[in-house]
Amino acid sequence: MTDHNHGTTAPAREHGHDHGQGHGHHHDNTHMDWDALAAYLEGEAEFQTPLLEQATAWLRDLLTRTPGPGPDEVRRVLDVGSGPGVTSCLLAQAFPQAEIVAVDPTEALLERARDRAADLGLGDRFRTRVAELPDHMDGIGEADLIWSSKALHHVGDQAAAVAALARLLRPGGLLVVSEGGLAPRFLPRDFGVGRPGFQSRLDALQDDWFAQMRAALPGARAVVEDWPALLTAAGLRTPLSRSFLLDLPAPLDPAQRAQVTGLLSRFAEKTGDDLDEEDRAILTRLLDPEDPAGIALRPDLFWLSAQTFHTARAA
């Protein structure tokens, strides 16, 4: 079950979960408390850090092995849809010679990004810009590396969003788009409460919600989500895709359990009313901090997910 509480035209904040202005079945999430949501987003990105560190290490290796500027020649990096800046700071650490620009439409999240960068001693080469895809990127400037994680599906015309990012690449620059992967699993198929297959049923509801969200975006255009083909159509070359796992075995620690609880809580707010009576009861038990069968206490809670990164170079 992936938690895609995505926005209208705003880029995603950190890895595609719980971002932007929602279009849920029974919930109006248009008016968001960003101060409250920012902490969740920051925690989620920190939770994903082991996977993101794999991805940034792979990028350095890819830049070494393919024609174009090498990793030590990357002088400017854009993180488009940066949210509170966890990934932006990881990119700063992976490319220590580069200026990093966190780009997001929400100033409150960018403020958190600046604070994080300052705490890590990155402030002298860390910048932020308020901007939205695809029509408000003028003035951002070119970059050697552009990273956009779970942002493009916020835009009605995803092909236009890819093209807007491609135009900002310097010659030989690399665009990295994270879209797709595998829905996380964190419980056994039969975990002793209700009928088996609970997470698969959540996935089906989430897929339906996501389709409705996409259809409701301004200027929504149906497109085959073949990301290498979209990158090529934008004039980029040598597309390549790679997936990385986040594999956290049971039992999860308290901070990790809190992230799973937050994920399920957001799901309950968005689409919980669409569950049948039995599955609503299961969700209630999972979220009960005192129930031995709940997320907070059960010993078999784990996390396994995959995130896919698509790359291509400018000519």
Backbone as a ProteinNet text record, in pm:
[ID]
protein_1_A
[PRIMARY]
MTDHNHGTTAPAREHGHDHGQGHGHHHDNTHMDWDALAAYLEGEAEFQTPLLEQATAWLRDLLTRTPGPGPDEVRRVLDVGSGPGVTSCLLAQAFPQAEIVAVDPTEALLERARDRAADLGLGDRFRTRVAELPDHMDGIGEADLIWSSKALHHVGDQAAAVAALARLLRPGGLLVVSEGGLAPRFLPRDFGVGRPGFQSRLDALQDDWFAQMRAALPGARAVVEDWPALLTAAGLRTPLSRSFLLDLPAPLDPAQRAQVTGLLSRFAEKTGDDLDEEDRAILTRLLDPEDPAGIALRPDLFWLSAQTFHTARAA
[TERTIARY]
85.5	0	88.9	83	157.8	69.1	124	46.7	68.4	-20.1	-4.8	-108.3	-93.4	-183.1	-126.6	-143.3	-70.1	-148.9	-77.9	-135.2	-187.6	-224	-276.7	-162.1	-100.9	14.5	143.1	136.8	257.8	344.8	477.9	565.2	553.5	586.2	579.5	684.1	655	753.5	810.9	932.6	1004.6	934.8	962.8	937.4	791.8	708.2	576.2	475.1	494.6	395.5	333.3	200.8	128.4	160.7	148.7	193.2	84.3	88.6	10.8	-134.7	-216.3	-357.9	-432.5	-503.1	-559.1	-689.2	-718.3	-844.9	-905.3	-904.1	-953.3	-1102.9	-1151.4	-1291.4	-1384.8	-1351.5	-1443.3	-1379.1	-1263.2	-1191.3	-1140.7	-1159.7	-1107.1	-980.9	-865.9	-737	-677.8	-761.7	-710.5	-637.6	-693.1	-632.7	-545.6	-416.2	-322.8	-250.2	-225.5	-142.5	1.7	74.7	207.3	304.9	286.5	376.3	363.8	239.9	218.7	265.8	238.1	272.8	422.7	492.7	635.7	712	677.1	747.7	729.3	607.4	582.5	666.3	668.8	744.3	893.5	942.6	1084	1116.6	1029.1	1050.2	1044.7	954.2	943	1070.7	1124.5	1246.4	1364.1	1371.2	1477.5	1464.2	1341.2	1312.6	1367	1355.5	1398.5	1547.7	1619.2	1758.3	1846.9	1838.5	1925.8	1908.7	1786	1761.1	1817.2	1795.8	1842.2	1994.3	2060.9	2206.8	2256.5	2185.2	2218.5	2203.8	2095.6	2067.8	2172.1	2209.7	2307.8	2445.8	2480.8	2608.1	2606.9	2494	2481	2495.1	2437.3	2448.6	2594.2	2669.4	2811.6	2883.4	2854.6	2916.8	2872.7	2742.7	2690.2	2756.6	2772.9	2837.7	2983.7	3045.2	3183.2	3192.6	3093.4	3101.5	3042.4	2966.1	2898	2954	2945.3	2997.8	2926.3	3002.6	2946.5	3021.5	2978.7	3046.5	3049.7	3166.1	3179.7	3128.8	3127.1	3070.3	3141.8	3272.6	3346.2	3335	3268.8	3245.1	3104.2	3023.7	2888.3	2900.7	2860.8	2875.8	2742.9	2630.8	2500.3	2397	2324.6	2224.1	2091	1983.9	1848.1	1774.8	1710.5	1619.3	1479.1	1406.2	1276	1166.4	1094.2	999.3	1069.5	1149.7	1243.7	1177.9	1061.4	1001.9	1096.5	1105.8	1188.5	1338	1381	1522.4	1609.4	1550.2	1633.2	1715	1649.9	1723	1818.5	1777.8	1866.8	1999.4	1993.9	2116.6	2196.5	2130.1	2202.1	2273.9	2209.8	2274.8	2394.6	2381.3	2494.2	2612.2	2584.5	2692.1	2752.7	2669.1	2718.6	2800.1	2768.8	2838.3	2892.6	3000.7	3047	3100.1	3123.6	3173.8	3061.3	2935.1	2824.4	2740.1	2684.5	2577.1	2448.2	2372.4	2247.1	2132.4	2032	1914.8	1791.6	1729	1604.2	1488.5	1405.7	1296.8	1165.1	1074.3	945.8	847.6	717.4	622.2	585.3	632.7	588	702.7	693.9	800.6	825.8	720.5	738.9	828.3	816.4	901.6	1044.3	1057.5	1191.5	1263.4	1190.3	1251.7	1311.6	1237.5	1289.1	1413.8	1411.7	1528.2	1650.9	1631	1743.6	1798.5	1709.7	1754	1835.9	1789.7	1861.7	2000.1	2004.7	2133.3	2228.6	2177.5	2261.9	2315.1	2230.7	2273	2383.2	2381.6	2481.2	2603.8	2607.8	2721	2724.1	2606.6	2598.4	2550.3	2527.3	2459.3	2527.9	2661.2	2732.2	2710.8	2661.1	2636	2495.7	2406.6	2268.9	2173.7	2090.2	1995.3	1855.4	1753.9	1615.6	1544.6	1449.3	1367.6	1224.2	1130	987.3	946.6	899.9	859.7	778.2	693.2	609.6	639.2	624.4	627.5	489.7	483.3	596.2	617.2	527.1	523.6	592.2	652.1	707.9	853.7	925.6	1066.7	1160.8	1105.7	1191.1	1271.5	1395.9	1481	1549.2	1516.1	1582.4	1727.7	1752.8	1888.4	1920.4	2026.6	2064.7	2139.7	2149.3	2218.4	2283	2384.1	2449.9	2373.1	2298.9	2221	2088.7	1979.5	1845.7	1781.9	1736.2	1672.5	1528.2	1434.2	1293	1228.7	1199.9	1149	1000	923.2	779	710.1	754.1	697.2	612.9	651.9	591.9	447.3	409.9	269	176.9	231.3	150.3	105.1	162.2	138.7	46.9	-56.1	-150.2	-82.8	7.8	81.4	222.5	240.5	369.8	478.7	442.4	541.8	593.1	503.9	546	637.9	611.6	697.9	837.5	846.3	977.2	1051.2	978.8	1041.5	1091.1	1014.1	1055.4	1184.7	1198.8	1322.4	1437.8	1411.1	1517.3	1577.2	1494	1543.4	1641.8	1640.4	1729.4	1865.1	1882.2	2008	2117.4	2234.7	2351.8	2392.4	2472.5	2516.9	2578.4	2529.5	2577.3	2520.4	2433.4	2376.9	2282.8	2258.2	2179	2049.4	1938.7	1808.2	1776.2	1735.6	1698.1	1554.3	1467.7	1326.2	1294	1241.9	1199.2	1048.1	1002.9	861.1	849.2	756.7	737	815.1	804	863.1	762	768.9	675.2	613.7	484.7	415.7	478.7	491.9	556.2	472.6	542.9	481.4	543.3	458.3	510.5	445.1	352.8	288.8	283.7	282.4	261.1	125.2	113.7	-14.4	-127.5	-103.7	-199.4	-134.2	-176.9	-113.7	-204	-304.2	-380.9	-499.7	-529.4	-646	-725.8	-850.8	-934	-888.6	-945.6	-909.7	-777.6	-699.7	-568.8	-580.3	-467.7	-461.4	-502.5	-495.1	-539.9	-463.4	-332	-256.1	-286.7	-313.9	-351.8	-482.3	-573.4	-700.4	-678	-588.1	-553.9	-492.3	-407.6	-346.1	-451.1	-554	-657.9	-730.6	-762.3	-826.5	-734.3	-606.2	-510.5	-494.4	-490.6	-478.3	-597.6	-716.3	-836.1	-831.1	-790	-777.5	-676.5	-564.2	-459.7	-507.8	-582	-636.3	-730.9	-815.2	-907.2	-830.8	-725.5	-644.1	-582.5	-524.1	-462	-564.3	-682.1	-784.5	-832.3	-824	-873.5	-770.6	-646.9	-544.7	-575.7	-548.4	-566.9	-482.8	-544.9	-474	-430.6	-500.5	-460.3	-462.2	-353.3	-342.4	-300.4	-374.7	-338.4	-209.1	-120.5	7	50.7	109.4	169.7	291.2	293.8	398.5	525.7	574	701.1	804.7	865.4	950.5	1073	1140.3	1250.4	1204.6	1084.3	1033.7	1002.4	949.2	920.6	1049.7	1153	1281.3	1338.4	1328.9	1378.6	1299.8	1167.3	1083.5	1116.9	1174	1214.2	1351.1	1408.4	1536.2	1656.9	1635	1746.5	1790.3	1908.6	1964.7	2010.7	2038	2086.6	2005.5	1873.4	1794.2	1834.6	1827.1	1863.1	1777.6	1733.6	1651.7	1716.6	1696.6	1750.2	1659.7	1633.3	1550	1635.1	1595.9	1664.3	1561.8	1604.2	1517.8	1542.3	1434.9	1444.7	1395.3	1486.5	1458.8	1493.5	1391.3	1408.4	1341.5	1419.6	1360.4	1291.2	1202	1135.3	1235.9	1215.7	1111.7	1160.9	1072.7	1109.6	1128.2	1211.5	1231.5	1116.9	1107.7	994.1	979.3	1089.9	1079.7	1027	1072.1	1023.4	875.8	836.2	695	609.3	663.4	588	562.4	658.2	637.6	529.7	527.5	422	286.8	282.7	158.2	110.3	203	165.2	111.8	173.4	127.4	-15.3	-42.8	-177.5	-277.9	-234.8	-325.4	-367	-271.8	-305.5	-398.7	-375.6	-465.4	-606.2	-616.4	-748.2	-820.6	-747.7	-809.2	-858.6	-782.9	-815.7	-923.2	-902.8	-987.3	-1041.9	-1023.3	-1069.8	-1218.4	-1298	-1441.7	-1479.4	-1387.3	-1415.7	-1387.2	-1328	-1308.4	-1441	-1452.4	-1571	-1560.5	-1666.3	-1672.9	-1561.8	-1533.4	-1429.6	-1291.8	-1261.6	-1129.7	-1115.7	-1224.7	-1217.1	-1183.2	-1239.4	-1209.7	-1062.9	-1010.4	-869.1	-780.9	-812.7	-733.8	-737.1	-853.2	-865.3	-775	-771.8	-686.1	-538.5	-501.6	-361.7	-313.8	-403.6	-366.5	-382.5	-431.2	-449.9	-315.4	-258.9	-125.2	-121.1	-236.2	-238.3	-282.3	-317.3	-360.7	-237.6	-221.9	-106.1	-94.8	-205.4	-204	-171.5	-156.2	-136.4	8	25.1	156.3	257.3	210.8	303	366.5	300.3	344.7	379.6	328.9	346.2	493.1	545	688	723.6	624.5	653.5	649.5	645.5	637.9	772.6	770.4	890.3	858.5	955.9	930.5	1010.9	943.2	1009.7	942.6	1020.3	966	1076.6	1036.8	1132.5	1098.1	1200.5	1183.9	1268.9	1209.7	1276.5	1320.9	1442.3	1500.2	1528	1481.4	1501.6	1593.1	1695	1791.4	1809.3	1852	1891.7	1976.4	2060.4	2155.5	2107.1	2143.6	2126.4	2235.9	2206.7	2306.5	2425.4
-118.5	0	123.2	199.8	324	438.9	531.4	643.6	762.8	780	888.6	997.2	1072.4	1185.5	1303.8	1300.9	1393.4	1520	1619.3	1750.4	1773.7	1897.4	1933.4	1959.6	2077.3	2101.6	2114.1	2097.1	2113.9	1990.9	2007.6	1892.3	1820.2	1693.1	1611.4	1654.9	1631	1657.1	1523.2	1494.5	1378.8	1246.6	1188.4	1049.5	1013.4	1109.8	1076.9	1037.9	1057.2	1018	1141.2	1139.7	1232.8	1377.7	1419.3	1551.4	1629.7	1758.5	1847.9	1853.8	1894.9	1914.1	1790.5	1725.9	1595.4	1601.1	1486.9	1467.9	1336.3	1308.3	1180.6	1165.9	1041.6	1013.1	1092.3	1094.8	1155.2	1265.1	1311.1	1405.7	1521.1	1639.4	1757.6	1799.3	1768.5	1801	1926.7	2013.2	2131	2222	2239.5	2328.6	2244.5	2247.1	2162.7	2244.9	2182.2	2241.5	2198.4	2282.5	2242.3	2229.3	2309.5	2295.9	2156.9	2108.5	1975.4	1867.7	1884.8	1784.8	1778	1888.8	1891.9	1790.9	1777.4	1682.6	1540.2	1507.5	1374.1	1352.1	1450.4	1437.3	1421.7	1498.1	1489.6	1351.6	1303.2	1169.9	1061.5	1077.4	979.3	974	1091.1	1093.9	1036.5	1064.3	1006.2	854	805.3	661.9	600	673.5	624.7	646	706.3	744	628	507.3	399.7	372.6	378.7	359.9	476.9	597.1	715.8	721.9	675.3	671.5	572.1	460.2	367.5	437.1	511.3	576.2	683	764	868.9	809.9	700.3	633.9	578.9	522.9	472.6	585.5	701.4	815.2	856.5	862	897.3	796.8	669.7	567.1	579.8	606.7	623.2	741.1	850.7	967.7	939.9	849.3	811	725.8	637.8	537.3	579.4	687.6	726	857.5	878.1	1001.8	1124.8	1229.4	1352.1	1392.4	1501.9	1546.4	1436.3	1416.2	1317.9	1371.2	1287.6	1330.8	1450.8	1462.1	1574.6	1701.1	1688.8	1804.9	1860.1	1797.5	1846.4	1969.7	2082.2	2208	2263.7	2218.3	2270.5	2158.5	2139.1	2033.4	2095.3	2058.8	2098.2	1977.6	1996.8	1896.7	1954.3	1910	1968.7	1888.4	1954.9	1888.3	1844.8	1935.3	1900.1	1878.4	1939.2	1930.5	1983.1	1915.6	1966.5	1944.7	1896.2	1902	1787.3	1675.9	1562.7	1511.1	1489.4	1441.1	1547.2	1672.8	1780.5	1774.7	1751.7	1746.4	1620.2	1508.6	1389.1	1413.4	1486.1	1520.9	1612.4	1703.3	1790.8	1710.9	1607.1	1523.9	1436	1391.7	1307	1385.9	1516.1	1602.4	1724.5	1705.5	1808.8	1935.3	1931.7	2049.2	2131	2085.3	2144.7	2239.2	2339.9	2419.7	2337.5	2333.1	2258.2	2357.3	2339.1	2426.3	2339.9	2359.3	2291.1	2373.4	2311	2379.9	2318.1	2401.6	2352.9	2469.7	2444.7	2555.3	2604	2536.2	2567.1	2623.7	2749.7	2818.5	2756.3	2711.8	2652.8	2529.8	2451.7	2334.6	2373.9	2475.9	2522.6	2581.9	2644	2694.9	2580.2	2469.5	2351.7	2297.6	2301.3	2256	2342.2	2473.6	2562.6	2534.1	2510.6	2480.5	2351.5	2249.7	2122.4	2143.2	2215.5	2240.1	2316.2	2413.9	2490.3	2401.9	2314.5	2224.6	2130.5	2095.8	2004.6	2077.7	2210.6	2288	2305.8	2300.6	2310	2446.6	2537.8	2661.5	2745.8	2736.4	2822.3	2781.1	2660.5	2619.4	2560.1	2597.4	2547	2663.8	2651.9	2757.2	2696.9	2782.2	2738.2	2832.3	2777.6	2855.7	2807.5	2901.3	2869.1	2864.3	2748.4	2734.2	2606.9	2604.7	2489.6	2441.1	2312.7	2252.2	2262.6	2270.6	2287.3	2431.7	2521.7	2654.6	2763.5	2732.9	2837.2	2810.3	2751.7	2719.2	2823.9	2926.7	3032	3097.9	3121.3	3187.7	3094.3	2964.9	2869.5	2851	2854.7	2837.8	2694.3	2676.2	2543.6	2466.9	2334.7	2249.7	2132.8	2075.5	1955.3	1829.6	1837.3	1723.4	1775.4	1716.3	1750.5	1623.7	1631.2	1518.8	1558.8	1469.9	1495.1	1364.7	1354.5	1230	1239.8	1156.9	1147.5	1282.2	1361.4	1494.8	1502.8	1432.5	1456.1	1410.3	1313.3	1270.5	1372	1477.5	1589.6	1680.4	1664.2	1756.2	1689	1761.2	1702.9	1650.2	1726.7	1687.2	1646.8	1517.3	1470.1	1484.9	1469.6	1487.9	1631.3	1728.4	1868.1	1892	1824.4	1839.4	1785.6	1670.3	1615.6	1712.7	1766.3	1859.2	1985.1	2034.3	2154	2130	2011.9	1979.9	1959.9	1893.1	1867.7	1997.6	2100.6	2229.3	2296.3	2257	2318.4	2249.2	2139.1	2066.3	2135.1	2143.2	2184.8	2073.7	2102.7	1998.2	1880.2	1760.6	1640.4	1617	1708	1695.5	1577.2	1535.2	1415.6	1453.3	1400.9	1413.4	1281.1	1289.1	1170.8	1188.7	1096.6	1101.1	974.1	989.3	872.2	860.4	763.6	733.1	581.7	525.1	380.8	307.7	176.5	90.2	-14.6	-58.9	-158	-107.4	-132	-92.5	-161.2	-90.2	-150.6	-262.6	-353.7	-455.4	-444.9	-455.7	-446.5	-546.7	-629.1	-733	-862.2	-978.1	-1102.1	-1101.2	-1182.7	-1191.5	-1224.5	-1318.9	-1353	-1317.2	-1206.3	-1160.6	-1180.4	-1268.9	-1313.1	-1228.4	-1126.1	-1040.6	-1031.4	-1073.4	-1066.2	-1164	-1150.7	-1241.4	-1197.8	-1292.4	-1259.6	-1165	-1101.8	-1015.7	-872.2	-825.3	-689.9	-584	-596.4	-493.4	-491.7	-606.5	-609.3	-535.1	-545.7	-472.8	-322.1	-283.7	-141.6	-91.7	-174.3	-135.5	-105.6	-190.4	-171.5	-39.1	-6.1	122.3	238.5	223.2	329.6	352.8	245.6	259.9	334.7	304.7	374.3	521.6	549.5	688.9	764.1	698	764.2	797	705.9	731.2	849.9	859.3	972.8	1103.5	1096.7	1215.7	1264.8	1170.8	1208.5	1269.9	1211	1259.2	1398.6	1434.9	1564.1	1676.3	1644.6	1748.3	1844.1	1972.9	2067.1	2026.2	2025	1989.9	1845.4	1757.6	1617.2	1555.5	1486.1	1414.9	1272.5	1178.2	1037.8	1012.1	936.2	905.1	767	690.7	565.2	599.7	550.5	589.9	508.2	518.5	460.7	571.5	580	694.2	703.2	593.8	607.2	666.7	627.8	684.4	832.7	872.8	1014.3	1096.2	1040.9	1110.9	1126.1	1020.8	1026	1126.4	1128.1	1221.6	1366.1	1390.4	1525.7	1563	1477.2	1507.9	1456	1377	1322.4	1188.8	1143.8	1022.7	925.1	803.3	692.1	675.4	654.3	633.4	503.9	507.7	392.8	395.4	278.2	268.6	171.4	201.6	115.9	127.3	13.8	12	-26.8	28.9	-0.8	-42	-131.6	-181.6	-107.5	-88.2	-53.1	-176	-247.1	-376.7	-367	-349.5	-335.9	-456.3	-549.9	-671.1	-646.2	-737.4	-732	-766.2	-709.4	-611.4	-469.2	-382.3	-242.7	-171.8	-67.7	9.3	110.3	179.2	269.3	378.6	438.3	543.9	488.3	370.7	307.5	271	221.3	190.1	316.8	427.6	553	591.9	565.4	597.3	509.7	381.4	293.6	337.8	375.5	425.2	549.7	641.8	762.2	730.4	635	594.6	543.6	452.8	398	503.6	594.4	700.2	789.6	824.8	905.2	830.2	700.7	620.4	622.1	608.1	607.9	739.7	851	981.2	995.8	942.9	963.1	867.9	739.1	639.1	534.3	553.9	454.3	426.1	526.4	506.1	410.8	384.9	294.4	148.7	123.8	-13	-73.3	-204.1	-268.1	-271.9	-312.9	-305.7	-386.1	-505.7	-589.6	-524.8	-469.9	-408.7	-278.8	-204.7	-86.1	-126.1	-237.8	-285.9	-329.1	-390.6	-429.2	-305.2	-203.7	-81.2	-14.9	-14.6	42	-31.1	-162.8	-239.5	-212.7	-204.9	-179.8	-45.1	51.7	186.1	206.2	106.3	116	91.3	191.9	174.7	73.2	33.2	-61.6	-200.7	-218.5	-349.6	-433.4	-553.8	-637.3	-670	-662.9	-689	-563.8	-449.6	-323.6	-299.4	-197.9	-163.1	-133.5	-72.3	-28.8	-144	-260.6	-366.8	-498.1	-523.8	-658.4	-682.3	-803.6	-831.6	-862.5	-886.3	-929.6	-814.1	-688.8	-573.6	-551.8	-545.2	-524.2	-418.1	-390.3	-300.1	-348.7	-363.6	-398.7	-321.3	-236.7	-159.1	-138.9	-97.3	-68.2	65.6	142.2	270.6	269.6	314.4	308.7	449.6	457.7	582.7	569.2	668.4	672.4	790	766.2	870.3	882.1	999.4	1020.9	1147.7	1155.8	1266.6	1365.7	1490.6	1592	1572	1612.1	1599	1692.6
0	0	0	-105.3	-110.9	-70.9	3.6	54	-36.8	-134.9	-232.1	-203.8	-99.6	-77.4	-153.5	-286.3	-371.2	-398.4	-448.3	-468.6	-608	-635.2	-765	-860.3	-854.8	-940.8	-861.6	-732	-651.1	-659.7	-671.2	-665.2	-531.4	-533.8	-413.4	-312.9	-186.9	-81.8	-38	-77.7	-27.4	-57.1	-170.7	-199.7	-213.8	-240.7	-287.8	-185.1	-61.8	36.6	101.3	104.1	188.5	158	30.8	-7.7	-77.8	-58.5	-142.6	-104.3	-201	-178.1	-222.5	-129.9	-158.8	-236.1	-301.2	-370.5	-325.5	-196.5	-146.9	-165.4	-151.9	-176.9	-85.5	41.6	138.7	221.4	180.5	264.8	180.4	229.9	163.2	235.1	173.9	234.5	174	115.4	48.7	146.5	264.4	363.7	457.2	429	502.2	607.8	720.2	823.6	794.9	718.8	674.6	790.3	894.8	1009.2	1071.7	1082.5	1138.5	1041.4	913.3	812.8	789.4	805.8	777.3	861.5	987.3	1073.8	1024.2	979.3	924.2	798.7	709.9	585.7	613.4	709.8	744.3	801.3	888.8	944.9	838.5	743.1	636	552.6	518.2	439.2	516.9	646.5	728.5	733.1	738	734.5	605.3	493.7	362.7	335.6	429.1	403.7	359.2	416.3	367.1	217.3	168.1	25.5	-55.2	-6.9	-79.6	-85.7	17.9	14.9	-89.9	-106.1	-215	-350.2	-366.6	-494.5	-526.2	-428.6	-456.5	-483.5	-416.7	-446	-588.4	-628.3	-765	-866.8	-836.4	-927.2	-946.1	-839.7	-851.9	-942.1	-922.8	-1005.9	-1151.4	-1172.1	-1307.7	-1378	-1308.5	-1366.9	-1400.5	-1328	-1356.5	-1482.5	-1502.4	-1607.6	-1741.1	-1747.4	-1870.5	-1924	-2056.4	-2114.5	-2058.8	-2032	-1977.6	-1852.7	-1790	-1666.7	-1561.8	-1500	-1394.5	-1261.5	-1158	-1029.1	-968.6	-990.3	-934.1	-1018.3	-1133.8	-1219.5	-1203.4	-1119.3	-1091	-1002.5	-1055.8	-983	-932.8	-990.1	-946.7	-955.9	-845.7	-834.8	-795.6	-867.1	-830.5	-773	-659.1	-603.3	-616.4	-718.5	-751.8	-683.3	-592.7	-504.9	-378	-324.1	-216.2	-81.7	-58	74.3	180.7	295.8	405.8	387.5	271.8	237.7	283.1	325.1	366.8	249	135.3	18	-34.2	-29.8	-74	0.3	130.7	210.6	179.3	149.8	107.8	-24.5	-115.7	-241.9	-216.9	-121.2	-88.1	-35.9	41	93.3	-15.3	-111.4	-220	-321.4	-334.4	-430.9	-356.8	-281.7	-187.6	-253.8	-383.4	-453.6	-517.2	-505.8	-580.4	-495.2	-561.2	-502.7	-513.5	-406.1	-402.1	-393.7	-480.3	-479.2	-454.5	-338.7	-305.9	-361.9	-445.1	-514.2	-469.9	-420.1	-369.3	-368.8	-382.7	-379.4	-240	-134.8	0.5	83.7	117.2	188.9	326.3	394.2	527.4	522.4	417	402.6	366.2	283.3	248.2	368.9	457.9	581.1	661.9	668.3	738.4	667.6	533.8	456.6	488	494.9	526.7	665.9	761.5	897.3	900.7	828.7	824.4	763.2	652.4	586.5	677.6	749.4	841.1	953.2	1007.9	1114.8	1068	938.8	883.1	828.8	844.8	796.6	646.6	581.8	436.2	389.3	481.7	448.4	342.8	331.6	237.6	92.3	67.2	-71	-89	-1.2	-3.6	-29.1	-130.7	-166.8	-173.4	-162.9	-180.5	-276.9	-350.5	-442.2	-435.4	-426.7	-432.4	-578.8	-625.3	-765.5	-781.6	-886	-918.4	-1059.1	-1078.1	-1211.1	-1275.8	-1412.6	-1504.3	-1548.9	-1509.1	-1571.6	-1492.1	-1377.4	-1293	-1259.4	-1355.5	-1333.2	-1391.9	-1455.8	-1512.1	-1400.6	-1428.4	-1331	-1233.7	-1237.6	-1148.7	-1189.4	-1320.3	-1369.9	-1403.8	-1482.3	-1528.5	-1419.8	-1441.9	-1344.7	-1416.3	-1352.1	-1402.3	-1364.4	-1255.2	-1206.9	-1154.8	-1201.5	-1151.6	-1097.5	-974.7	-904.6	-878.3	-910.9	-882.1	-838.7	-710.9	-653.9	-627	-697.1	-678.1	-691	-787.4	-808.3	-934.1	-1039	-1169.6	-1177.7	-1097.9	-1101.8	-1034.5	-979.7	-930.9	-1044.1	-1161	-1272	-1372.6	-1416.4	-1510.4	-1635	-1692.1	-1811.9	-1769.9	-1744.9	-1695.5	-1801.4	-1929.2	-2035.6	-2036.7	-2013.8	-2008.7	-1889.8	-1779.1	-1661.8	-1689.7	-1755.6	-1791.6	-1883.6	-1982.7	-2076.6	-2006.5	-1908.2	-1834.6	-1758.7	-1699.7	-1629	-1726.2	-1837.9	-1935.2	-1987.7	-2001.4	-2052.8	-1957.5	-1831.5	-1733.2	-1723.6	-1795.8	-1787.7	-1869.8	-1813.2	-1888.8	-1985.3	-2086.9	-2179.3	-2103.8	-2134.4	-2068.5	-1930.3	-1883.3	-1749.4	-1737.2	-1614.1	-1585.2	-1514.5	-1565.7	-1499.5	-1432.7	-1306.5	-1228.5	-1182.8	-1226.2	-1190.1	-1112.7	-992.3	-915.9	-924.1	-1001.5	-1013.7	-1024.9	-950.1	-957.3	-850.6	-855.2	-755	-714.1	-591.7	-540.1	-410.5	-395.7	-273.3	-153.2	-41.6	75.2	135.8	198.2	282.3	420.4	521.7	657.8	751.9	701.3	780.7	699.9	766.6	692.9	620.7	516.8	445	541.4	629.6	734.8	867.7	926.4	1051.4	1172.5	1157.5	1272.7	1308.5	1228.1	1253.6	1123.7	1127.8	1008.2	900.7	782	672.9	610.7	560.1	502.9	383.2	351	234.1	257.7	381	414.1	334.1	326	255.1	106.2	47.7	-93.9	-116.7	-22.1	-36	-19.9	69.2	79.6	-51.1	-112.9	-239.9	-345.9	-353.3	-455.1	-434.3	-309.7	-281.8	-315.3	-280.8	-307.5	-457.6	-534.9	-679.7	-737.9	-685.7	-732.6	-694.6	-571.2	-526.6	-612.6	-641.7	-718	-859.2	-921.5	-1054.7	-1052.7	-950.2	-939.1	-915.7	-834.9	-812.3	-942.3	-1018.1	-1145.1	-1239.8	-1248.1	-1340.8	-1304	-1175	-1128.8	-1140.8	-1178.9	-1189.1	-1303.3	-1286.1	-1396.3	-1517.6	-1632.9	-1755.4	-1762.6	-1689.3	-1684.8	-1824.3	-1855.4	-1982.7	-1953.6	-2011.3	-1995.7	-2071.1	-2009.9	-2073.3	-2025.5	-2115.3	-2073.8	-1987.6	-1866	-1772.2	-1795	-1918.8	-1959.2	-1944.3	-1827.2	-1796.5	-1884.9	-1918.9	-2015.7	-2148.2	-2195.2	-2320.2	-2304.6	-2188.8	-2165.7	-2161.1	-2101.4	-2097.6	-2238.3	-2318.3	-2455.6	-2539	-2521	-2595.9	-2563	-2444.7	-2405.4	-2460.4	-2542.7	-2605.2	-2530.3	-2425.9	-2348.7	-2408.1	-2369	-2429.5	-2322.6	-2366.7	-2283.8	-2154.6	-2166.5	-2045.1	-1974.7	-1843.2	-1761.1	-1635.1	-1592.7	-1471.3	-1372.9	-1244.9	-1139.3	-1017.1	-954.3	-833.5	-712.6	-598.9	-473.5	-368.7	-280.7	-175.4	-44.9	28.3	169.5	245	305.3	367.7	515.5	597.7	742.3	809.2	858.9	915.8	1048.7	1083.2	1213.6	1323.7	1442.5	1476.3	1450.4	1402.5	1381.9	1515.4	1514.4	1636.9	1652.6	1766.7	1789.3	1684.4	1638.9	1538	1406.6	1368.7	1247	1260.2	1376	1399	1387.3	1434.7	1426.6	1282.1	1191.6	1051.3	988.9	1024.6	972.8	1027.4	1153	1211.5	1138.9	1109.9	1036.6	898.5	831.1	698.7	703.6	798.4	809.3	854.9	939.4	984.8	869.4	782.1	665.3	572.1	556.5	474.2	532.3	663.9	728	704.3	707.2	684	541.2	445.2	303.9	254.6	278.4	213.8	309	437.8	533.8	524.7	486.4	476.8	364.5	272.3	161.4	195.7	310.4	355.6	400.7	389.8	444.8	597.4	661.4	807.8	873	820.1	879.6	867.7	750.2	731.8	809.1	827.4	913.9	1056.3	1101.3	1235.7	1246.9	1141.6	1140.9	1149.7	1069.5	1070.1	1207.6	1271.1	1405.8	1503.8	1495.4	1585.7	1558.1	1432.3	1398.7	1451.7	1458.1	1502.5	1652.8	1723	1868.1	1936.7	2005.2	2064.1	2177.1	2231.2	2342.4	2300.1	2174.4	2126.4	2092.3	2150.3	2117.4	1968.8	1896.6	1752.8	1672	1739.6	1669.8	1628.9	1546.2	1492.8	1603.7	1712.3	1817.7	1893.4	1898.4	1988.3	1919.2	1800.7	1744.3	1705.4	1732.4	1710.5	1565.5	1478.8	1341.5	1241.6	1290.4	1200.9	1132.6	999.2	919.4	814.1	726.9	613	493.9	379.7	254.8	142.1	73.9	-37.7	-140.1	-259.4	-366.6	-429.1	-462.2	-527.9	-655	-765.9	-895.4	-938	-993.3	-1039	-1188.5	-1264.8	-1409	-1441.3	-1521	-1553.5	-1704.3	-1748.5	-1887.4	-1893.5	-1996.5	-2012	-2117.8	-2096.7	-2202.1	-2306.4	-2428.1	-2535.6	-2509.5
[MASK]
+++++++++++++++++++++++++++++++++++++++++++++++++++++++++++++++++++++++++++++++++++++++++++++++++++++++++++++++++++++++++++++++++++++++++++++++++++++++++++++++++++++++++++++++++++++++++++++++++++++++++++++++++++++++++++++++++++++++++++++++++++++++++++++++++++++++++++++++++++++++++++++++++++++++++++++++++++++++++++

